[in-house]
């Protein structure tokens, strides 16, 4: 069970038929993480399209002390697990910024982008959330940082080739 209070964002998950992006910001065993992922997917995927995007965490996630906040775009679910002190609307906005940033970086993000470019997706998320705390929500600033990181990686590769 996740029970560390004061953590702003415990996990960020992106689901299709299987989870793709899974930073979990609380130390747990790999088995527990897999159980949390299954439970989260079960809780979110069985919900109707016309219901609220907030729900209480399951037994492994901490019950009523934690909330799952999610958005469903086409075949993708983006889920954040947060403690009860977080603003639900603020996290929905964070998900929106995350998806829009992914969309700009990948030009119409799809399931395959999340699978084959998981390192880039993690870098984008790391520009926004670190250690469970929201750092940045300005999409232009996030893209600028990601672009500069990509240029640095490219220049390092070019140097290695010479």
Order of alpha helices (4+ residues) and beta strands (2+ residues): beta-beta-alpha-beta-beta-beta-alpha-alpha-alpha-beta-beta-alpha
